[in-house]
Amino acid sequence: TRTHMPATAVAVQEDIVGEAERLRRVGQHLFFCGLVDAAGVTHQLMFKSASAEGVMDDGALRQLKRSLRPGDALRVTVHARELAGSGSVLHVREATVLSLSVASNTGES
């Protein structure tokens, strides 16, 4: 499979586990999310499906967008790091929700 990356991105292979925060949905095939790891570092993640020239499966991205809530524990596999402003955005290849927050279980926010 071809990996689509902007010219400003570098290839990486990294797994990160943390707690989701600040989800921002941008259209049908793209969304962003903060992820706070065990050391308290916040990573900016980009989830982009194949229909938007990303690498995630369209169905997997749709399911994740429907189910993921702030506070959920999440494991992501990152395939690229893109410099953006004062930080970087991590491009996600795969993601798995490990456990649900109270808000996900009860529908409360």
C-alpha positions in Angstrom: 0.0 0.0 0.0 1.1 3.5 -0.7 1.6 5.8 2.2 0.5 9.4 1.6 2.6 12.0 3.4 2.9 15.7 2.9 6.4 17.0 2.0 6.7 18.4 5.6 6.2 14.9 7.2 8.8 12.3 8.1 8.2 8.6 8.3 8.1 7.1 11.8 6.9 3.9 13.4 5.6 4.4 16.9 2.9 3.1 19.2 1.5 5.4 21.8 -1.1 4.7 24.5 -2.9 7.4 26.3 -6.2 9.2 27.1 -8.1 10.9 24.3 -9.0 14.6 24.6 -10.3 17.5 22.5 -11.7 15.6 19.5 -12.2 17.8 16.4 -14.1 16.3 13.5 -13.3 17.8 10.0 -15.6 16.2 7.4 -16.3 12.6 6.8 -12.8 11.2 6.3 -10.7 13.3 8.7 -10.5 14.2 12.4 -8.0 15.3 15.0 -7.6 14.4 18.6 -5.2 15.1 21.5 -3.7 12.1 23.3 -2.1 12.5 26.7 0.4 9.7 27.4 1.5 8.2 30.7 4.2 10.8 31.1 1.6 13.6 30.8 2.8 14.6 27.3 0.0 15.7 24.9 0.3 14.5 21.3 -1.7 15.9 18.4 -3.1 13.1 16.3 -4.6 13.2 12.8 -6.8 10.4 11.7 -7.3 10.4 7.9 -9.0 7.7 5.8 -8.0 6.3 2.4 -10.8 8.3 0.8 -9.0 11.5 1.8 -5.6 10.2 0.7 -4.8 8.9 4.2 -3.9 5.4 5.3 -6.7 4.4 7.6 -9.4 2.1 6.4 -12.6 4.1 5.7 -14.8 1.8 7.8 -12.3 1.8 10.8 -12.2 5.6 10.7 -16.0 5.9 10.7 -16.3 3.5 13.6 -13.7 5.3 15.6 -15.3 8.7 15.0 -18.6 7.4 16.2 -17.3 5.7 19.3 -14.3 7.7 20.6 -15.0 10.2 23.4 -12.7 12.4 25.5 -11.3 10.3 28.4 -11.2 7.0 26.5 -8.0 5.1 26.7 -6.6 4.7 23.2 -3.6 2.9 21.5 -2.4 4.4 18.2 0.2 3.3 15.7 1.7 6.4 14.1 3.3 6.3 10.6 4.4 9.9 10.1 5.2 13.1 12.1 4.4 16.4 10.4 5.8 19.7 11.6 2.9 22.1 12.2 3.4 25.6 13.7 5.2 25.3 17.1 4.7 21.5 17.4 4.0 18.4 15.3 1.0 16.4 14.2 1.2 12.6 14.3 -0.5 10.7 11.4 -2.3 7.6 12.7 -2.2 4.3 10.7 -4.3 2.3 13.2 -6.1 3.0 16.5 -7.8 0.8 19.1 -10.0 2.0 22.0 -8.7 0.1 25.0 -11.3 1.3 27.6 -14.2 3.7 27.7 -14.5 6.7 29.9 -17.6 7.3 32.1 -19.0 9.7 29.4 -18.7 6.9 26.7 -20.5 4.4 28.9 -23.3 6.7 30.1 -23.6 9.1 27.2 -22.8 12.1 29.5 -20.1 14.6 28.8 
